[in-house]
């Protein structure tokens, strides 16, 4: 399981981002509403899930931004 410098998985970090006003907020809200989303999910797990769901490019850009921010924390 991949964690950032604070020992937090990507999925757990993302679930805390639901009140944001940038692109990451809607991504976090979608993740929280998805009963199959798990706090242990990695960015690659979520990319695969978005691809399988037929997500648009904006979702992937938001995921890229979220991954970069999570890794820098």
C-alpha positions as CSV (number, residue, x, y, z in Angstrom):
1,X,0.0,0.0,0.0
2,X,1.4,3.3,-1.1
3,X,1.5,6.2,1.5
4,X,2.7,9.8,1.4
5,X,5.3,11.2,3.9
6,X,2.6,11.4,6.6
7,X,1.7,7.7,6.2
8,X,-1.6,8.5,4.5
9,X,-2.9,6.5,1.6
10,X,-4.2,8.4,-1.4
11,X,-7.7,7.2,-1.0
12,X,-7.9,8.3,2.7
13,X,-6.4,11.7,1.8
14,X,-8.8,12.2,-1.1
15,X,-11.8,11.5,1.1
16,X,-10.9,14.5,3.2
17,X,-10.9,16.8,0.2
18,X,-14.7,17.0,-0.3
19,X,-15.1,20.7,0.7
20,X,-12.6,22.0,-1.8
21,X,-13.6,24.5,-4.5
22,X,-11.0,23.4,-7.1
23,X,-11.1,20.3,-9.4
24,X,-10.1,18.0,-6.6
25,X,-13.4,18.7,-4.6
26,X,-15.8,17.1,-7.1
27,X,-13.4,14.2,-7.6
28,X,-13.4,13.7,-3.8
29,X,-17.2,14.0,-3.6
30,X,-17.6,11.3,-6.3
31,X,-15.2,9.0,-4.5
32,X,-17.0,9.5,-1.2
33,X,-20.4,8.7,-2.9
34,X,-19.1,5.5,-4.5
35,X,-19.7,2.5,-2.3
36,X,-16.8,0.6,-4.0
37,X,-14.3,3.3,-3.3
38,X,-11.8,2.3,-0.6
39,X,-9.4,4.5,1.5
40,X,-6.6,2.1,0.5
41,X,-7.0,2.9,-3.2
42,X,-3.9,4.2,-5.0
43,X,-4.0,6.8,-7.7
44,X,-3.5,4.1,-10.3
45,X,-6.4,2.1,-8.9
46,X,-8.6,5.2,-9.3
47,X,-7.3,5.8,-12.8
48,X,-8.3,2.3,-13.8
49,X,-11.7,2.8,-12.2
50,X,-12.3,6.1,-14.0
51,X,-11.2,4.5,-17.3
52,X,-13.6,1.6,-16.9
53,X,-16.4,4.1,-16.1
54,X,-15.7,6.1,-19.3
55,X,-14.7,9.2,-17.5
56,X,-13.8,12.4,-19.4
57,X,-10.3,14.0,-19.5
58,X,-11.2,16.5,-16.8
59,X,-11.5,13.7,-14.3
60,X,-8.1,12.5,-15.1
61,X,-6.6,16.0,-14.9
62,X,-8.2,16.4,-11.4
63,X,-6.7,13.0,-10.4
64,X,-3.3,14.1,-11.6
65,X,-3.5,17.3,-9.6
66,X,-4.7,15.3,-6.5
67,X,-2.0,12.8,-6.8
68,X,0.7,15.5,-7.1
69,X,-0.7,17.3,-4.0
70,X,-1.0,14.1,-2.0
71,X,2.6,13.1,-2.8
72,X,3.9,16.5,-1.8
73,X,2.2,16.4,1.6
